[in-house]
Amino acid sequence: MNEWYYESKGQQVGPVSEGDIKSLYLNGVLQGTSLVWVKEFGPVWKPLSETGLVEVKPVGAEPVGAPDSPPPLPSSSPEQPDEFLSSDLTHALIGPKQEHYLRKWQKLLKSSGGDPAKVVKQVSWNWPAFFVPYGWLLYRKMYLLGGIMLALQVIYVLVPLDAPEALNRTFATAIFIACIITAMYGNAWYFDATRKKWAALHNLADKSQAQARAKAEGGVSLPLGLGSFAAVIGLVVVSFLNAEGIGIFASNVSCSSDGALNLVARIARDEIAKDAYMMHVVDSQATKVSVSAIRTRTSDTQQAECAGEISYSIAFKAGQSDNAVKKALETALNKPITYKVENTDDGEQIYVTVWGL
């Protein structure tokens, strides 16, 4: 029976039987790129995919000069994925959760046919990268991608609540797509970034220096990961408090605050009640008034100049209902307006002035 040997994490393992080699391959322990040796190979180790082991034929006479034991393992180049995955440098570059990412990367390599260059196109879901893409990227020291994602998130948070709805929808959609893409390809990006660092360190002659640099350049950055997340949450809270006029951020001069819009509606209903025809047929208090497309022209801590579109849902007094008249009135009343929201002297209340009714 032929005695086979195989390479695992830079070490020679064997002898094992031909059946064992096949079993190891079927169980995923060996890959097509795994190096194997049998006496007939002479001084050369071969990738398992080149052995034709699934169709082994009886071996003839032993080659002249064939050694009785396997030759030294050939030195691996940076292009051999097996050495990258088993390298101490790679372990140091990953830091926490090494086994988790090594398993993920093993699957990515297998799906890419063993070609590291194709790994970045492979999909492997990552939940942390979905929920907090910028935080996960910065935590894993992928600074460029993490910075881009963080900037996108910060811009979205800083978009005013009273900005055009289309702008808010656009940013919300962009953030969601970014989360999906990062979750799908984050593991592959991390593989690519880590492997590039490994390739540079692998070529250093001083292996102790390479290991020290791997520990310094790799691993994770907890302050960046948590800090970026905390910063975004802080911006969300500040933005909300500023919009609602709460606590130390009190400023009731937001164009879209409930207090301001309620005053605009009350003023609009009062204007209806002043009209000679309206006061007899329209129930001004039951009429609903809304303001949309709100825009802040200027704003400070004391006042805000605003613009928007006012619309009415007319309510008639008993016995005066007429759908045709209702539609005509609503069409005539719906129009663009401008209004100013100002703090009172004591800063506890606001008052509103409306133009264009």
Secondary structure, DSSP 8 states (H G I E B T S, - for coil): ---EEEEETTEEEEEE-HHHHHHHHHTTSS-TT-EEEEGGGTT--EEGGGTTGGG-----S--TT--SS--------TT-HHHHHH-HHHHHHH-TTHHHHHHHHHHHHHHTTT-GGGGGGS----HHHHHSHHHHHHHTT-HHHHHHHHHHHHHHHHS-TTS-HHHHHHHHHHHHHHHHHHHHHHHHHHHHHHHHHHHHHHT-S-HHHHHHHHHHHSS--HHHHHHHHHHHHHHHHHHHHHHHT-GGG-----TT-HHHHHHHHHHHHHHHHHSTTHHHHB-TTTSEEEEEEEEEEEE-SSEEEEEEEEEEE--B-TT---HHHHHHHHHHH-EEEEEEEEE-TTSS-EEEEEE--
